[in-house]
Amino acid sequence: MVTIIPAILPRNIRELEEDLGKVWSFTPRVQLDVVDGKFSKIKTVGPEVLTQIDTIVNFDVHLMVEEPERWIERCLLGGVESIYGQVEMMKNRTAFIADTQAEGMGVGLALDIETEVTHLEEVIHDLDAVLLMSSKAGGQGRGFDQRVLAKIKAVRRLSKEVKIIVDGGLDEENIKRCIAALWAEEIEEEELNRSVAKLEFAVGSHLLTSSDVKAEWERLKRLESHT
């Protein structure tokens, strides 16, 4: 089974409720994408508004914002489980990681499609997750960029334990391509299976615009995750 996390990008409370209404009954986790209008032209709701929503879903927050470390308290107020901050507008990665962990939340760093994996080398063993954008960060409905395939392999070479989340332009074909990127590595089958098990996919517009969202989520989860 493949881990598929619905990703939502709501610009207001109404959109937040509509998006959650499509997925809350069957998924245990949702990724809330937060954009501040500075990282890109889009501006979404902040993580603190989650307190206004009556749901049993657990939330991860992907911060596409200026200085993500300033948003930790707002994520805490929203009851967020994990935070993924874009490194491109982050002043101090070490402080972001330490401050997030001090509040009891999971922590990850996110890399835009143009950003090199070398930015992770000094801190990767302190991370719970690495989020790799497979399209330009800051929106949904953008095409898949195959440069992420090499980055998936590069991150896994840096750490066999860190969770990798791929986000952007994902559909059945592109999810299979991401999994195949790890299959191409010359490693033992047992290690390969562990590696693939730590590969997750945040799927936004492809899932939310499906005629039957639950059926598509279940279909994507059933994709082959092993050789």
PyRosetta script that sets phi, psi and omega in degrees:
from pyrosetta import init, pose_from_sequence

init()
pose = pose_from_sequence("MVTIIPAILPRNIRELEEDLGKVWSFTPRVQLDVVDGKFSKIKTVGPEVLTQIDTIVNFDVHLMVEEPERWIERCLLGGVESIYGQVEMMKNRTAFIADTQAEGMGVGLALDIETEVTHLEEVIHDLDAVLLMSSKAGGQGRGFDQRVLAKIKAVRRLSKEVKIIVDGGLDEENIKRCIAALWAEEIEEEELNRSVAKLEFAVGSHLLTSSDVKAEWERLKRLESHT")
pose.set_psi(1, 141.6)
pose.set_omega(1, 178.9)
pose.set_phi(2, -100.7)
pose.set_psi(2, 139.9)
pose.set_omega(2, 178.3)
pose.set_phi(3, -84.7)
pose.set_psi(3, 117.2)
pose.set_omega(3, 179.7)
pose.set_phi(4, -115.6)
pose.set_psi(4, 120.9)
pose.set_omega(4, -179.1)
pose.set_phi(5, -110.8)
pose.set_psi(5, 116.7)
pose.set_omega(5, 175.3)
pose.set_phi(6, -61.1)
pose.set_psi(6, 132.5)
pose.set_omega(6, 179.0)
pose.set_phi(7, -113.3)
pose.set_psi(7, 129.0)
pose.set_omega(7, -177.4)
pose.set_phi(8, -121.2)
pose.set_psi(8, 149.5)
pose.set_omega(8, -175.6)
pose.set_phi(9, -133.7)
pose.set_psi(9, 65.6)
pose.set_omega(9, -173.3)
pose.set_phi(10, -81.3)
pose.set_psi(10, 132.4)
pose.set_omega(10, 179.6)
pose.set_phi(11, -86.6)
pose.set_psi(11, -13.0)
pose.set_omega(11, 179.6)
pose.set_phi(12, -157.4)
pose.set_psi(12, 174.2)
pose.set_omega(12, -177.9)
pose.set_phi(13, -60.8)
pose.set_psi(13, -39.2)
pose.set_omega(13, -179.6)
pose.set_phi(14, -60.1)
pose.set_psi(14, -46.2)
pose.set_omega(14, 178.3)
pose.set_phi(15, -65.5)
pose.set_psi(15, -36.6)
pose.set_omega(15, 177.2)
pose.set_phi(16, -60.0)
pose.set_psi(16, -47.1)
pose.set_omega(16, -179.7)
pose.set_phi(17, -65.9)
pose.set_psi(17, -39.1)
pose.set_omega(17, 179.3)
pose.set_phi(18, -64.7)
pose.set_psi(18, -45.8)
pose.set_omega(18, -179.4)
pose.set_phi(19, -64.8)
pose.set_psi(19, -44.0)
pose.set_omega(19, 178.9)
pose.set_phi(20, -64.7)
pose.set_psi(20, -34.2)
pose.set_omega(20, 178.7)
pose.set_phi(21, -61.1)
pose.set_psi(21, -24.2)
pose.set_omega(21, 179.7)
pose.set_phi(22, -80.6)
pose.set_psi(22, -21.5)
pose.set_omega(22, -168.6)
pose.set_phi(23, -129.0)
pose.set_psi(23, -17.6)
pose.set_omega(23, -168.0)
pose.set_phi(24, -62.1)
pose.set_psi(24, -28.1)
pose.set_omega(24, -172.9)
pose.set_phi(25, -75.0)
pose.set_psi(25, -13.9)
pose.set_omega(25, -175.3)
pose.set_phi(26, -130.7)
pose.set_psi(26, -12.8)
pose.set_omega(26, -178.7)
pose.set_phi(27, -110.9)
pose.set_psi(27, 138.5)
pose.set_omega(27, 177.9)
pose.set_phi(28, -80.7)
pose.set_psi(28, -18.0)
pose.set_omega(28, -175.2)
pose.set_phi(29, -136.7)
pose.set_psi(29, 145.0)
pose.set_omega(29, 174.0)
pose.set_phi(30, -133.1)
pose.set_psi(30, 141.1)
pose.set_omega(30, 173.6)
pose.set_phi(31, -98.3)
pose.set_psi(31, 117.9)
pose.set_omega(31, 176.1)
pose.set_phi(32, -91.9)
pose.set_psi(32, 116.3)
pose.set_omega(32, 177.0)
pose.set_phi(33, -87.0)
pose.set_psi(33, 124.0)
pose.set_omega(33, -177.7)
pose.set_phi(34, -115.9)
pose.set_psi(34, 122.5)
pose.set_omega(34, 179.0)
pose.set_phi(35, -125.8)
pose.set_psi(35, 135.4)
pose.set_omega(35, -172.3)
pose.set_phi(36, -98.9)
pose.set_psi(36, 6.0)
pose.set_omega(36, -177.9)
pose.set_phi(37, 83.7)
pose.set_psi(37, -3.3)
pose.set_omega(37, 178.8)
pose.set_phi(38, -108.5)
pose.set_psi(38, -40.8)
pose.set_omega(38, 176.1)
pose.set_phi(39, -65.0)
pose.set_psi(39, -39.9)
pose.set_omega(39, 171.4)
pose.set_phi(40, -147.0)
pose.set_psi(40, 178.0)
pose.set_omega(40, -175.7)
pose.set_phi(41, -71.6)
pose.set_psi(41, -19.1)
pose.set_omega(41, 179.5)
pose.set_phi(42, -72.2)
pose.set_psi(42, 146.4)
pose.set_omega(42, 172.3)
pose.set_phi(43, -133.1)
pose.set_psi(43, 125.4)
pose.set_omega(43, -176.5)
pose.set_phi(44, -110.1)
pose.set_psi(44, 179.5)
pose.set_omega(44, 170.6)
pose.set_phi(45, -67.0)
pose.set_psi(45, 158.3)
pose.set_omega(45, 176.0)
pose.set_phi(46, -92.5)
pose.set_psi(46, 165.2)
pose.set_omega(46, -176.2)
pose.set_phi(47, -66.0)
pose.set_psi(47, -23.4)
pose.set_omega(47, -178.8)
pose.set_phi(48, -65.8)
pose.set_psi(48, -21.0)
pose.set_omega(48, -178.8)
pose.set_phi(49, -71.2)
pose.set_psi(49, -11.6)
pose.set_omega(49, 179.0)
pose.set_phi(50, -62.0)
pose.set_psi(50, -21.7)
pose.set_omega(50, 177.4)
pose.set_phi(51, -67.0)
pose.set_psi(51, -17.8)
pose.set_omega(51, -178.8)
pose.set_phi(52, -89.5)
pose.set_psi(52, -2.8)
pose.set_omega(52, -175.2)
pose.set_phi(53, -107.8)
pose.set_psi(53, 130.9)
pose.set_omega(53, 178.1)
pose.set_phi(54, -93.8)
pose.set_psi(54, 99.5)
pose.set_omega(54, -178.0)
pose.set_phi(55, -153.2)
pose.set_psi(55, 154.7)
pose.set_omega(55, 178.1)
pose.set_phi(56, -96.8)
pose.set_psi(56, 1.0)
pose.set_omega(56, -177.6)
pose.set_phi(57, -70.8)
pose.set_psi(57, 141.9)
pose.set_omega(57, 171.8)
pose.set_phi(58, -88.7)
pose.set_psi(58, 140.8)
pose.set_omega(58, -175.5)
pose.set_phi(59, -113.9)
pose.set_psi(59, 134.0)
pose.set_omega(59, 162.2)
pose.set_phi(60, -104.5)
pose.set_psi(60, 147.1)
pose.set_omega(60, -179.7)
pose.set_phi(61, -120.4)
pose.set_psi(61, 128.0)
pose.set_omega(61, 175.3)
pose.set_phi(62, -100.9)
pose.set_psi(62, 109.0)
pose.set_omega(62, -175.1)
pose.set_phi(63, -90.7)
pose.set_psi(63, 105.0)
pose.set_omega(63, 172.8)
pose.set_phi(64, -104.2)
pose.set_psi(64, 73.4)
pose.set_omega(64, -169.6)
pose.set_phi(65, -140.1)
pose.set_psi(65, 164.2)
pose.set_omega(65, 172.5)
pose.set_phi(66, -74.6)
pose.set_psi(66, 127.8)
pose.set_omega(66, 179.9)
pose.set_phi(67, 52.9)
pose.set_psi(67, 71.5)
pose.set_omega(67, -179.2)
pose.set_phi(68, -53.6)
pose.set_psi(68, -27.4)
pose.set_omega(68, -179.0)
pose.set_phi(69, -61.5)
pose.set_psi(69, -22.8)
pose.set_omega(69, 178.5)
pose.set_phi(70, -77.0)
pose.set_psi(70, -9.7)
pose.set_omega(70, -175.8)
pose.set_phi(71, -101.1)
pose.set_psi(71, 0.1)
pose.set_omega(71, -176.3)
pose.set_phi(72, -60.7)
pose.set_psi(72, -45.5)
pose.set_omega(72, -179.1)
pose.set_phi(73, -62.3)
pose.set_psi(73, -38.9)
pose.set_omega(73, 179.2)
pose.set_phi(74, -65.9)
pose.set_psi(74, -35.9)
pose.set_omega(74, 176.0)
pose.set_phi(75, -67.4)
pose.set_psi(75, -40.0)
pose.set_omega(75, 178.1)
pose.set_phi(76, -61.8)
pose.set_psi(76, -43.2)
pose.set_omega(76, 178.6)
pose.set_phi(77, -61.4)
pose.set_psi(77, -32.3)
pose.set_omega(77, -179.4)
pose.set_phi(78, -82.6)
pose.set_psi(78, 0.4)
pose.set_omega(78, 179.4)
pose.set_phi(79, 71.1)
pose.set_psi(79, 31.0)
pose.set_omega(79, -175.8)
pose.set_phi(80, -72.6)
pose.set_psi(80, 144.7)
pose.set_omega(80, -178.8)
pose.set_phi(81, -87.1)
pose.set_psi(81, -42.7)
pose.set_omega(81, -179.3)
pose.set_phi(82, -142.5)
pose.set_psi(82, 150.9)
pose.set_omega(82, 178.3)
pose.set_phi(83, -123.6)
pose.set_psi(83, 134.3)
pose.set_omega(83, 173.6)
pose.set_phi(84, -119.3)
pose.set_psi(84, 115.8)
pose.set_omega(84, -177.0)
pose.set_phi(85, -106.1)
pose.set_psi(85, 134.5)
pose.set_omega(85, 176.1)
pose.set_phi(86, -67.3)
pose.set_psi(86, 130.7)
pose.set_omega(86, -176.8)
pose.set_phi(87, -75.4)
pose.set_psi(87, -20.3)
pose.set_omega(87, -171.8)
pose.set_phi(88, -65.9)
pose.set_psi(88, -25.9)
pose.set_omega(88, -179.9)
pose.set_phi(89, -121.2)
pose.set_psi(89, 27.3)
pose.set_omega(89, -177.9)
pose.set_phi(90, -106.4)
pose.set_psi(90, 124.7)
pose.set_omega(90, -177.8)
pose.set_phi(91, -77.6)
pose.set_psi(91, -37.0)
pose.set_omega(91, -173.3)
pose.set_phi(92, -140.4)
pose.set_psi(92, 98.2)
pose.set_omega(92, -177.8)
pose.set_phi(93, -63.9)
pose.set_psi(93, -40.8)
pose.set_omega(93, -178.7)
pose.set_phi(94, -62.0)
pose.set_psi(94, -43.4)
pose.set_omega(94, 179.5)
pose.set_phi(95, -66.6)
pose.set_psi(95, -40.5)
pose.set_omega(95, 178.5)
pose.set_phi(96, -59.8)
pose.set_psi(96, -45.4)
pose.set_omega(96, -179.7)
pose.set_phi(97, -64.0)
pose.set_psi(97, -49.6)
pose.set_omega(97, -176.8)
pose.set_phi(98, -64.6)
pose.set_psi(98, -42.9)
pose.set_omega(98, -177.6)
pose.set_phi(99, -68.4)
pose.set_psi(99, -36.6)
pose.set_omega(99, 177.4)
pose.set_phi(100, -67.1)
pose.set_psi(100, -44.8)
pose.set_omega(100, 179.0)
pose.set_phi(101, -64.4)
pose.set_psi(101, -35.4)
pose.set_omega(101, 179.5)
pose.set_phi(102, -62.6)
pose.set_psi(102, -26.1)
pose.set_omega(102, 178.9)
pose.set_phi(103, -90.4)
pose.set_psi(103, 3.1)
pose.set_omega(103, 175.4)
pose.set_phi(104, 83.1)
pose.set_psi(104, 15.2)
pose.set_omega(104, 179.0)
pose.set_phi(105, -103.1)
pose.set_psi(105, 151.1)
pose.set_omega(105, 172.6)
pose.set_phi(106, -68.5)
pose.set_psi(106, 154.2)
pose.set_omega(106, -174.9)
pose.set_phi(107, -136.5)
pose.set_psi(107, 141.7)
pose.set_omega(107, 175.6)
pose.set_phi(108, -146.2)
pose.set_psi(108, 160.8)
pose.set_omega(108, 173.3)
pose.set_phi(109, -110.5)
pose.set_psi(109, 142.3)
pose.set_omega(109, -179.4)
pose.set_phi(110, -113.3)
pose.set_psi(110, 138.2)
pose.set_omega(110, 179.9)
pose.set_phi(111, -116.4)
pose.set_psi(111, 126.4)
pose.set_omega(111, 173.1)
pose.set_phi(112, -67.6)
pose.set_psi(112, 166.3)
pose.set_omega(112, -172.2)
pose.set_phi(113, -61.4)
pose.set_psi(113, -29.1)
pose.set_omega(113, -178.7)
pose.set_phi(114, -85.0)
pose.set_psi(114, -13.1)
pose.set_omega(114, -171.4)
pose.set_phi(115, -84.9)
pose.set_psi(115, 133.0)
pose.set_omega(115, -176.2)
pose.set_phi(116, -76.0)
pose.set_psi(116, 148.4)
pose.set_omega(116, 178.9)
pose.set_phi(117, -65.5)
pose.set_psi(117, -20.4)
pose.set_omega(117, 179.8)
pose.set_phi(118, -58.2)
pose.set_psi(118, -21.4)
pose.set_omega(118, 177.8)
pose.set_phi(119, -64.8)
pose.set_psi(119, -14.6)
pose.set_omega(119, -176.9)
pose.set_phi(120, -96.9)
pose.set_psi(120, -13.4)
pose.set_omega(120, -166.1)
pose.set_phi(121, -56.3)
pose.set_psi(121, -40.7)
pose.set_omega(121, -174.6)
pose.set_phi(122, -80.3)
pose.set_psi(122, -16.4)
pose.set_omega(122, -172.4)
pose.set_phi(123, -125.0)
pose.set_psi(123, -2.9)
pose.set_omega(123, -169.5)
pose.set_phi(124, -59.9)
pose.set_psi(124, -31.3)
pose.set_omega(124, -177.9)
pose.set_phi(125, -77.8)
pose.set_psi(125, -3.8)
pose.set_omega(125, 173.8)
pose.set_phi(126, -97.3)
pose.set_psi(126, -3.0)
pose.set_omega(126, -173.0)
pose.set_phi(127, -98.0)
pose.set_psi(127, 147.9)
pose.set_omega(127, 169.7)
pose.set_phi(128, -84.2)
pose.set_psi(128, -31.5)
pose.set_omega(128, -175.1)
pose.set_phi(129, -152.2)
pose.set_psi(129, 155.7)
pose.set_omega(129, 169.0)
pose.set_phi(130, -122.3)
pose.set_psi(130, 126.0)
pose.set_omega(130, 177.2)
pose.set_phi(131, -102.4)
pose.set_psi(131, 120.5)
pose.set_omega(131, -180.0)
pose.set_phi(132, -106.6)
pose.set_psi(132, 116.3)
pose.set_omega(132, 175.2)
pose.set_phi(133, -70.7)
pose.set_psi(133, 131.5)
pose.set_omega(133, 175.8)
pose.set_phi(134, -107.4)
pose.set_psi(134, 12.4)
pose.set_omega(134, 167.6)
pose.set_phi(135, -153.5)
pose.set_psi(135, 171.9)
pose.set_omega(135, -178.7)
pose.set_phi(136, -60.9)
pose.set_psi(136, 130.2)
pose.set_omega(136, -178.9)
pose.set_phi(137, -68.3)
pose.set_psi(137, 152.7)
pose.set_omega(137, 173.7)
pose.set_phi(138, 108.1)
pose.set_psi(138, 8.5)
pose.set_omega(138, 179.4)
pose.set_phi(139, -165.9)
pose.set_psi(139, -178.0)
pose.set_omega(139, 175.4)
pose.set_phi(140, -129.7)
pose.set_psi(140, 163.5)
pose.set_omega(140, 178.5)
pose.set_phi(141, 81.1)
pose.set_psi(141, 12.7)
pose.set_omega(141, 179.4)
pose.set_phi(142, -91.4)
pose.set_psi(142, 155.7)
pose.set_omega(142, -174.5)
pose.set_phi(143, -70.9)
pose.set_psi(143, 158.2)
pose.set_omega(143, 179.1)
pose.set_phi(144, -75.3)
pose.set_psi(144, 133.6)
pose.set_omega(144, 178.6)
pose.set_phi(145, -108.7)
pose.set_psi(145, 114.6)
pose.set_omega(145, -173.0)
pose.set_phi(146, -68.2)
pose.set_psi(146, -8.3)
pose.set_omega(146, 176.2)
pose.set_phi(147, -61.6)
pose.set_psi(147, -20.4)
pose.set_omega(147, 179.6)
pose.set_phi(148, -66.2)
pose.set_psi(148, -23.9)
pose.set_omega(148, -176.4)
pose.set_phi(149, -62.1)
pose.set_psi(149, -43.7)
pose.set_omega(149, 177.2)
pose.set_phi(150, -67.6)
pose.set_psi(150, -32.4)
pose.set_omega(150, -179.3)
pose.set_phi(151, -71.3)
pose.set_psi(151, -34.3)
pose.set_omega(151, 175.3)
pose.set_phi(152, -58.6)
pose.set_psi(152, -47.4)
pose.set_omega(152, 179.9)
pose.set_phi(153, -65.5)
pose.set_psi(153, -38.7)
pose.set_omega(153, -178.9)
pose.set_phi(154, -65.9)
pose.set_psi(154, -41.3)
pose.set_omega(154, 178.1)
pose.set_phi(155, -65.2)
pose.set_psi(155, -42.2)
pose.set_omega(155, -178.6)
pose.set_phi(156, -65.5)
pose.set_psi(156, -30.3)
pose.set_omega(156, 176.1)
pose.set_phi(157, -69.8)
pose.set_psi(157, -31.5)
pose.set_omega(157, 177.6)
pose.set_phi(158, -72.4)
pose.set_psi(158, -35.7)
pose.set_omega(158, -178.1)
pose.set_phi(159, -150.6)
pose.set_psi(159, 128.3)
pose.set_omega(159, 176.1)
pose.set_phi(160, -84.0)
pose.set_psi(160, -11.7)
pose.set_omega(160, -172.6)
pose.set_phi(161, -103.5)
pose.set_psi(161, -29.9)
pose.set_omega(161, -173.9)
pose.set_phi(162, -66.2)
pose.set_psi(162, 140.8)
pose.set_omega(162, 175.4)
pose.set_phi(163, -75.0)
pose.set_psi(163, 136.7)
pose.set_omega(163, 176.7)
pose.set_phi(164, -110.7)
pose.set_psi(164, 126.4)
pose.set_omega(164, 176.4)
pose.set_phi(165, -113.3)
pose.set_psi(165, 124.7)
pose.set_omega(165, 176.8)
pose.set_phi(166, -101.3)
pose.set_psi(166, 135.7)
pose.set_omega(166, -170.8)
pose.set_phi(167, -142.9)
pose.set_psi(167, 118.5)
pose.set_omega(167, 172.9)
pose.set_phi(168, 126.9)
pose.set_psi(168, 122.5)
pose.set_omega(168, 174.9)
pose.set_phi(169, 64.8)
pose.set_psi(169, 29.7)
pose.set_omega(169, -172.6)
pose.set_phi(170, -92.9)
pose.set_psi(170, 132.2)
pose.set_omega(170, 168.9)
pose.set_phi(171, -140.4)
pose.set_psi(171, -172.6)
pose.set_omega(171, -176.4)
pose.set_phi(172, -56.4)
pose.set_psi(172, -47.8)
pose.set_omega(172, -177.4)
pose.set_phi(173, -61.3)
pose.set_psi(173, -44.3)
pose.set_omega(173, -175.5)
pose.set_phi(174, -75.3)
pose.set_psi(174, -30.8)
pose.set_omega(174, 173.3)
pose.set_phi(175, -63.4)
pose.set_psi(175, -43.6)
pose.set_omega(175, 177.8)
pose.set_phi(176, -61.3)
pose.set_psi(176, -37.6)
pose.set_omega(176, 179.5)
pose.set_phi(177, -65.5)
pose.set_psi(177, -37.5)
pose.set_omega(177, 178.7)
pose.set_phi(178, -66.3)
pose.set_psi(178, -43.2)
pose.set_omega(178, 178.2)
pose.set_phi(179, -64.1)
pose.set_psi(179, -42.0)
pose.set_omega(179, -180.0)
pose.set_phi(180, -63.3)
pose.set_psi(180, -27.5)
pose.set_omega(180, 177.9)
pose.set_phi(181, -60.5)
pose.set_psi(181, -36.4)
pose.set_omega(181, 177.0)
pose.set_phi(182, -78.0)
pose.set_psi(182, -34.4)
pose.set_omega(182, 176.8)
pose.set_phi(183, -58.3)
pose.set_psi(183, -31.2)
pose.set_omega(183, -176.2)
pose.set_phi(184, -71.2)
pose.set_psi(184, -15.4)
pose.set_omega(184, 179.5)
pose.set_phi(185, -72.8)
pose.set_psi(185, 140.2)
pose.set_omega(185, -178.4)
pose.set_phi(186, -87.1)
pose.set_psi(186, 79.6)
pose.set_omega(186, 179.9)
pose.set_phi(187, -133.1)
pose.set_psi(187, 164.9)
pose.set_omega(187, 180.0)
pose.set_phi(188, -63.3)
pose.set_psi(188, 149.3)
pose.set_omega(188, -175.3)
pose.set_phi(189, -58.9)
pose.set_psi(189, -41.1)
pose.set_omega(189, -179.2)
pose.set_phi(190, -62.4)
pose.set_psi(190, -43.8)
pose.set_omega(190, 178.3)
pose.set_phi(191, -66.0)
pose.set_psi(191, -38.0)
pose.set_omega(191, 178.2)
pose.set_phi(192, -61.3)
pose.set_psi(192, -44.8)
pose.set_omega(192, -179.8)
pose.set_phi(193, -63.4)
pose.set_psi(193, -38.9)
pose.set_omega(193, 176.6)
pose.set_phi(194, -64.8)
pose.set_psi(194, -39.9)
pose.set_omega(194, -178.7)
pose.set_phi(195, -64.2)
pose.set_psi(195, -45.5)
pose.set_omega(195, 179.9)
pose.set_phi(196, -66.6)
pose.set_psi(196, -34.2)
pose.set_omega(196, 179.1)
pose.set_phi(197, -63.6)
pose.set_psi(197, -23.8)
pose.set_omega(197, 179.0)
pose.set_phi(198, -95.6)
pose.set_psi(198, 18.5)
pose.set_omega(198, 177.6)
pose.set_phi(199, -109.8)
pose.set_psi(199, 121.4)
pose.set_omega(199, -177.7)
pose.set_phi(200, -123.9)
pose.set_psi(200, 164.1)
pose.set_omega(200, -175.4)
pose.set_phi(201, -132.8)
pose.set_psi(201, 123.0)
pose.set_omega(201, 175.4)
pose.set_phi(202, -94.5)
pose.set_psi(202, 111.6)
pose.set_omega(202, -173.1)
pose.set_phi(203, -112.9)
pose.set_psi(203, 122.9)
pose.set_omega(203, -175.9)
pose.set_phi(204, -105.0)
pose.set_psi(204, -98.0)
pose.set_omega(204, -170.4)
pose.set_phi(205, -61.4)
pose.set_psi(205, -37.6)
pose.set_omega(205, 179.7)
pose.set_phi(206, -57.6)
pose.set_psi(206, -41.1)
pose.set_omega(206, -178.7)
pose.set_phi(207, -77.1)
pose.set_psi(207, -49.4)
pose.set_omega(207, -172.6)
pose.set_phi(208, -68.1)
pose.set_psi(208, -23.7)
pose.set_omega(208, 179.4)
pose.set_phi(209, -95.9)
pose.set_psi(209, 4.0)
pose.set_omega(209, 177.5)
pose.set_phi(210, -66.9)
pose.set_psi(210, 149.2)
pose.set_omega(210, 179.2)
pose.set_phi(211, -66.2)
pose.set_psi(211, -29.9)
pose.set_omega(211, 175.7)
pose.set_phi(212, -133.0)
pose.set_psi(212, 95.8)
pose.set_omega(212, -171.9)
pose.set_phi(213, -63.3)
pose.set_psi(213, -45.3)
pose.set_omega(213, -178.8)
pose.set_phi(214, -63.0)
pose.set_psi(214, -43.9)
pose.set_omega(214, -179.6)
pose.set_phi(215, -62.7)
pose.set_psi(215, -39.2)
pose.set_omega(215, 179.4)
pose.set_phi(216, -69.5)
pose.set_psi(216, -39.7)
pose.set_omega(216, 176.1)
pose.set_phi(217, -58.5)
pose.set_psi(217, -46.0)
pose.set_omega(217, -179.4)
pose.set_phi(218, -67.0)
pose.set_psi(218, -36.9)
pose.set_omega(218, 179.4)
pose.set_phi(219, -65.6)
pose.set_psi(219, -43.5)
pose.set_omega(219, 178.8)
pose.set_phi(220, -65.4)
pose.set_psi(220, -36.5)
pose.set_omega(220, 179.1)
pose.set_phi(221, -63.8)
pose.set_psi(221, -27.8)
pose.set_omega(221, -176.7)
pose.set_phi(222, -84.5)
pose.set_psi(222, 0.3)
pose.set_omega(222, 178.2)
pose.set_phi(223, -60.0)
pose.set_psi(223, 147.5)
pose.set_omega(223, -179.1)
pose.set_phi(224, -63.4)
pose.set_psi(224, 127.0)
pose.set_omega(224, 179.6)
pose.set_phi(225, -110.7)
pose.set_psi(225, 13.4)
pose.set_omega(225, 179.8)
pose.set_phi(226, -145.7)
pose.set_psi(226, 163.9)
pose.set_omega(226, 179.1)
pose.set_phi(227, -77.0)
pose.dump_pdb("model.pdb")
